[in-house]
Amino acid sequence: MDTATPSTHVTSPSGGRYTSSRPLRIAINGYGRIGRCVLRALHEAPGGRIEIVAINEPSDLATMAYLSRFDSTHGVFPGTIEEIDGGLRVNGRDIAVTHVREPEAVQWGAMDLDMVLECSGHYGSRADFGRFLDSGCPRLLVSHPGESAEDVDYTVVYGINHDDVPSDAQVVSNASCTTNASIPVLAALHEQFGIEHAFLTTLHSVMNDQPLIDGYHHKDLRRTRSAMQSIVPVSTGLAQGVERLLPQLQGKVQAKAIRVPILNVSAIDLMLKLGHDVSVPSLNAALEELSRRFPGLVAYSNHPHASIDFNHNPHSVIIDGSQTRTNGDGFANIFLWFDNEWGFANRMLDTTLAWARKFHLQTQAVPG
Ligand SMILES: NC(=O)c1ccc[n+]([C@@H]2O[C@H](COP(=O)([O-])OP(=O)(O)OC[C@H]3O[C@@H](n4cnc5c(N)ncnc54)[C@H](OP(=O)(O)O)[C@@H]3O)[C@@H](O)[C@H]2O)c1
């Protein structure tokens, strides 16, 4: 069965439905690749359960409107985007826009918000997040892992643990695109075959922390090099991220990340040492079964793919069965694709709804 067909997906059949009659009121802080994909994913999906009422982004309104309308990766926005006095009007709905870098300078408390989606990538510590909470932000969903597990109240990989978000959490991390892609696969294979060692190599598309040509762009020397001219190894916290979410793999995981000169869609080459020899058909049968357990999140395909096939694909991961290999002694090699922007932006919205269901149930303000 091929479950890799792209579709827009916001509320997964795996749970986390928010059923209040009042749409959730959210704001976006940092309107870059992920922030704009979040807004767009919301407008491409039916349902109207979430309303974006504010965006804070240092750039000017005209450029924000322009980049919302015309996206080199995901195409022209399928709707209307207008500049209005002090904001944007998207498909007829008004969004207030501010342009500051200090979270204290935004009147979060005056907007009757349920949550702020922190998509700037600029904040990682509890002290950083406290700057939002202390200035009226009720809850913060962060688009990357906390600097340490203790810097956030909870880390979600949607589909795996979203039902366990504490209802009184104030800062939740949506983990990373790579943890969302790898955790469902690692958890299932460990359960079924026992992972003795895992080595993940991420082949990641370029990001805005790299320059187009060599420049003084970053403290990491490799991220001063032209993104479009080289394969660039970069540091990654993926191993720690996996061990944080799957403590049963503590001490067994290593990871590397390599930026490759494409605009979007990434892959993970997953090397495993399993407890015993497993054939390629047995592994693929287990992986295909995983896609049936997590519809909308995990897909499986045997087609001869190239990365562009998954641009704008909302799944967290697409397992490429054609690339599964074994080499005796329990060694196995598995290949995973994911749209690092679109998949992750859809998970931000999924987690928003799952968390909202918890805190609305707790306050009993509305039926959940
Ligand atoms: N891109 C992906 O594939 C991906 C996937 C999963 C998770 N993430 C995570 O999501 C976060 C954002 O990544 P991105 O790719 O969207 O980055 P991006 O395209 O650079 O967007 C970040 C935006 O936030 C703005 N910003 C910077 N400091 C700010 C502040 N203090 N307050 C408000 N806005 C601020 C930036 O403006 P300036 O450029 O002017 O500073 C930029 O417009 C990162 O943590 C990243 O790790 C990214």
The ligand as an ORCA input file, in Angstrom:
! r2SCAN-3c Opt
* xyz 0 1
  N      12.877     25.499      8.626
  C      12.677     24.241      9.050
  O      12.729     23.289      8.261
  C      12.366     23.966     10.485
  C      11.751     22.750     10.821
  C      11.438     22.509     12.159
  C      11.757     23.422     13.131
  N      12.387     24.600     12.760
  C      12.723     25.556     13.831
  O      11.845     26.665     13.736
  C      12.551     27.862     14.129
  C      12.456     28.878     13.000
  O      13.057     28.339     11.852
  P      12.788     29.007     10.416
  O      13.421     28.096      9.437
  O      11.363     29.377     10.269
  O      13.678     30.319     10.557
  P      13.557     31.705      9.735
  O      13.040     31.444      8.369
  O      14.873     32.369      9.895
  O      12.425     32.514     10.529
  C      12.616     33.097     11.792
  C      11.961     34.478     11.753
  O      11.916     34.985     13.100
  C      12.399     36.330     13.065
  N      12.945     36.699     14.388
  C      14.230     36.663     14.810
  N      14.338     37.074     16.087
  C      13.076     37.384     16.482
  C      12.524     37.860     17.692
  N      13.320     38.118     18.748
  N      11.200     38.054     17.772
  C      10.393     37.801     16.703
  N      10.865     37.362     15.511
  C      12.188     37.146     15.407
  C      13.461     36.306     11.997
  O      13.791     37.636     11.586
  P      15.330     37.984     11.208
  O      15.687     37.029     10.108
  O      15.264     39.409     10.797
  O      16.152     37.741     12.453
  C      12.771     35.472     10.924
  O      11.896     36.243     10.119
  C      13.975     27.413     14.455
  O      14.059     27.154     15.838
  C      14.123     26.104     13.689
  O      15.069     25.239     14.277
  C      12.669     24.885     11.468
*
